[in-house]
Amino acid sequence: MGHGVIAWIIIGVIAGWLTGKIMRGSGFGFFVDMIVGLVGAFFGGWLWTHLGGHSINEHGLIMSIIIATFGAVILTWLFRLVTGSKDS
């Protein structure tokens, strides 16, 4: 496993935790929050580059966490919208 993958996992865990705090509610639990954070990191990076931003890898740790958290917040919001859940 390369350092890049480990960095993405760490960023995903932080993004998942932050999303749980930002979106209020009980959260999905540690492991699901981590998965949401990881998926959100990829989604946020994809969205960032498609909106004209540079590759997420060109940014520092803080900006990568912000982008990943943004993606995770959007995914959580969409999940709640589809399921009708107000509390995750």
C-alpha positions in Angstrom: 0.0 0.0 0.0 1.5 3.3 -1.0 1.7 6.5 0.9 -0.9 8.1 -1.4 -3.5 5.5 -0.4 -2.7 6.0 3.3 -3.1 9.7 2.9 -6.5 9.3 1.2 -7.6 7.1 4.0 -6.6 9.6 6.6 -8.2 12.5 4.7 -11.3 10.4 4.3 -11.5 9.6 8.0 -11.1 13.3 8.9 -13.7 14.3 6.2 -16.2 11.7 7.5 -15.8 12.9 11.1 -16.1 16.5 10.1 -19.2 15.7 8.0 -20.8 14.1 11.0 -20.3 17.3 13.0 -21.3 19.7 10.2 -24.5 17.8 9.2 -25.7 17.4 12.8 -27.3 14.3 14.0 -25.9 11.1 15.4 -23.9 10.2 12.4 -23.8 6.9 10.7 -21.2 5.4 13.1 -17.4 5.5 12.9 -17.0 3.0 10.0 -19.8 4.3 7.8 -18.7 7.9 8.5 -15.2 6.8 7.3 -16.6 5.2 4.2 -18.7 8.3 3.5 -15.6 10.4 4.0 -13.6 8.3 1.6 -16.3 8.3 -1.1 -16.7 12.0 -0.4 -13.0 12.6 -0.9 -13.1 11.0 -4.3 -16.4 12.8 -5.2 -15.1 16.1 -3.9 -11.9 15.7 -5.9 -13.8 14.8 -9.0 -16.2 17.7 -8.6 -13.4 20.1 -7.8 -11.5 19.2 -11.0 -14.7 19.4 -13.1 -15.4 22.9 -11.8 -12.0 24.1 -13.0 -9.9 23.5 -9.9 -6.5 21.9 -10.1 -5.9 18.3 -9.2 -6.6 17.7 -5.5 -3.1 16.2 -5.2 -1.6 19.6 -6.0 -3.1 21.1 -2.8 -1.9 20.9 0.7 -3.4 18.7 3.4 -5.8 21.3 4.7 -7.3 22.1 1.2 -7.6 18.4 0.5 -9.5 17.9 3.7 -11.8 20.8 2.9 -12.5 19.5 -0.6 -13.1 15.9 0.7 -15.4 17.2 3.5 -17.4 19.2 0.9 -17.8 16.1 -1.2 -18.9 14.1 1.9 -21.4 16.8 3.0 -23.0 16.8 -0.5 -23.2 12.9 -0.5 -24.7 12.9 3.0 -27.2 15.6 2.0 -28.2 13.6 -1.1 -28.5 10.4 0.9 -30.8 12.2 3.4 -32.8 13.7 0.5 -33.3 10.3 -1.1 -34.1 8.4 2.1 -36.1 11.1 3.7 -33.9 10.9 6.8 -33.4 14.0 8.8 -31.0 12.4 11.3 -28.2 10.2 9.9 
